[in-house]
Amino acid sequence: MTSPSLSRLVFAQAPGLKKTTGEDGFLYFRELAGLTLHADLLALSACSTNDGVLFPTEGIMGLAQAGLMAGAQSVLSTLWRVNDEAASRLMVHFYERLLGGKTSRLHALAETKRWALGKGLPLSTWSAYILWDAALQR
């Protein structure tokens, strides 16, 4: 990635959205970082959502960090491209663990990775997921 400012999330657009709202369907790094989020978890379960540029004094600047800057307590992101079908199964299992209310986000991800290993999901999928947690960064 040459510029973190070009990092963006792409949303499906309803017909006429840009004409009526001016929205282009993209949420860029700067736009995400400028939001005020009140979220326990921002899940960026798409390909390479942890990509960014390493700045010596700032660390890696990318969509995951923009989510933390916006106020998300934690961000789940991926280090590289992931298989869609395997990622879908992984995320369903993760949310089942998390919404069951008996574990933390970190433990839900660890349990999900162990489950994925046991189910034979590709290593390239489950090992791509990492959790940035603001509480653990302090």
C-alpha positions as CSV (number, residue, x, y, z in Angstrom):
1,M,0.0,0.0,0.0
2,T,1.4,3.3,-1.0
3,S,-0.9,5.6,1.0
4,P,-3.1,4.8,4.0
5,S,-5.3,7.7,3.0
6,L,-6.4,5.7,0.0
7,S,-7.5,2.8,2.3
8,R,-11.3,2.4,2.1
9,L,-14.3,0.3,2.7
10,V,-16.6,-0.2,-0.2
11,F,-20.3,-0.4,0.4
12,A,-23.0,-1.7,-1.9
13,Q,-25.0,1.2,-3.2
14,A,-28.8,1.5,-3.6
15,P,-29.8,3.0,-7.0
16,G,-29.7,6.8,-6.8
17,L,-27.8,7.0,-3.6
18,K,-25.1,9.3,-4.9
19,K,-27.6,11.5,-6.6
20,T,-29.8,11.9,-3.4
21,T,-27.1,12.0,-0.7
22,G,-23.8,12.7,-2.4
23,E,-22.3,9.5,-1.0
24,D,-20.0,7.6,-3.3
25,G,-20.2,4.3,-1.4
26,F,-16.6,4.5,-0.2
27,L,-15.5,5.1,3.4
28,Y,-11.9,6.3,3.3
29,F,-9.4,6.1,6.1
30,R,-9.8,9.8,7.0
31,E,-13.6,9.6,7.0
32,L,-13.5,6.5,9.2
33,A,-11.0,8.1,11.6
34,G,-13.2,11.2,11.8
35,L,-16.3,9.3,12.9
36,T,-17.5,9.1,16.5
37,L,-18.1,5.4,17.1
38,H,-19.6,4.0,20.2
39,A,-18.8,0.4,19.4
40,D,-17.3,-2.5,21.4
41,L,-16.2,-4.1,18.2
42,L,-15.6,-3.0,14.6
43,A,-15.3,-6.2,12.5
44,L,-13.5,-5.6,9.2
45,S,-13.8,-9.2,7.8
46,A,-12.6,-8.5,4.3
47,C,-9.4,-9.0,2.5
48,S,-6.3,-7.2,3.9
49,T,-8.2,-4.8,6.2
50,N,-5.1,-4.5,8.3
51,D,-2.9,-3.2,5.5
52,G,-1.2,0.0,6.0
53,V,2.0,2.0,6.0
54,L,4.5,1.7,8.9
55,F,5.3,5.1,10.3
56,P,8.2,5.1,12.8
57,T,6.4,7.2,15.4
58,E,2.8,6.2,14.7
59,G,3.0,2.5,13.9
60,I,1.0,0.9,11.1
61,M,-1.7,3.3,9.8
62,G,-4.6,1.6,8.1
63,L,-8.3,0.9,8.5
64,A,-7.9,-0.9,11.8
65,Q,-6.2,2.0,13.3
66,A,-8.7,4.4,11.9
67,G,-11.4,2.4,13.6
68,L,-9.6,2.7,16.9
69,M,-9.2,6.5,16.4
70,A,-12.9,6.7,15.7
71,G,-13.7,5.2,19.1
72,A,-14.2,1.5,18.5
73,Q,-13.0,-0.4,21.6
74,S,-11.6,-3.1,19.4
75,V,-11.1,-3.9,15.7
76,L,-11.0,-7.3,14.1
77,S,-9.1,-7.2,10.9
78,T,-7.2,-9.4,8.5
79,L,-3.6,-9.4,7.5
80,W,-4.1,-10.7,3.9
81,R,-6.7,-12.0,1.4
82,V,-9.0,-14.6,2.9
83,N,-11.3,-17.2,1.4
84,D,-14.9,-16.0,1.3
85,E,-16.5,-19.3,2.3
86,A,-14.1,-20.1,5.1
87,A,-14.2,-16.5,6.3
88,S,-18.0,-16.7,6.5
89,R,-17.9,-19.9,8.6
90,L,-15.2,-18.4,10.8
91,M,-17.1,-15.2,11.5
92,V,-20.4,-17.0,12.2
93,H,-18.5,-19.2,14.8
94,F,-16.8,-16.1,16.3
95,Y,-20.1,-14.2,16.8
96,E,-21.8,-17.3,18.2
97,R,-19.0,-17.5,20.8
98,L,-19.0,-13.7,21.4
99,L,-22.8,-13.3,21.6
100,G,-23.1,-16.2,23.9
101,G,-21.9,-13.8,26.5
102,K,-19.6,-16.2,28.3
103,T,-16.3,-14.9,26.8
104,S,-14.3,-11.9,25.8
105,R,-13.6,-10.8,22.3
106,L,-10.1,-12.0,22.6
107,H,-11.1,-15.4,23.9
108,A,-13.9,-15.7,21.3
109,L,-11.3,-15.2,18.6
110,A,-8.9,-17.7,20.1
111,E,-11.7,-20.3,20.5
112,T,-12.7,-19.7,16.9
113,K,-9.2,-20.2,15.6
114,R,-8.9,-23.5,17.5
115,W,-12.3,-24.6,16.2
116,A,-11.2,-23.6,12.6
117,L,-8.0,-25.7,13.0
118,G,-10.1,-28.7,14.1
119,K,-12.6,-28.3,11.2
120,G,-9.8,-28.1,8.7
121,L,-10.4,-24.6,7.6
122,P,-7.5,-23.2,5.6
123,L,-4.6,-21.9,7.7
124,S,-4.4,-19.0,5.4
125,T,-7.9,-17.9,6.5
126,W,-8.1,-18.3,10.2
127,S,-4.5,-17.2,10.9
128,A,-5.2,-13.9,9.0
129,Y,-7.5,-12.6,11.7
130,I,-6.1,-10.3,14.4
131,L,-7.8,-8.3,17.2
132,W,-6.7,-4.8,18.1
133,D,-8.1,-3.9,21.5
134,A,-7.9,-0.4,22.8
135,A,-8.0,-1.6,26.4
136,L,-5.0,-3.9,25.8
137,Q,-3.0,-1.1,24.0
138,R,-2.8,1.1,27.2
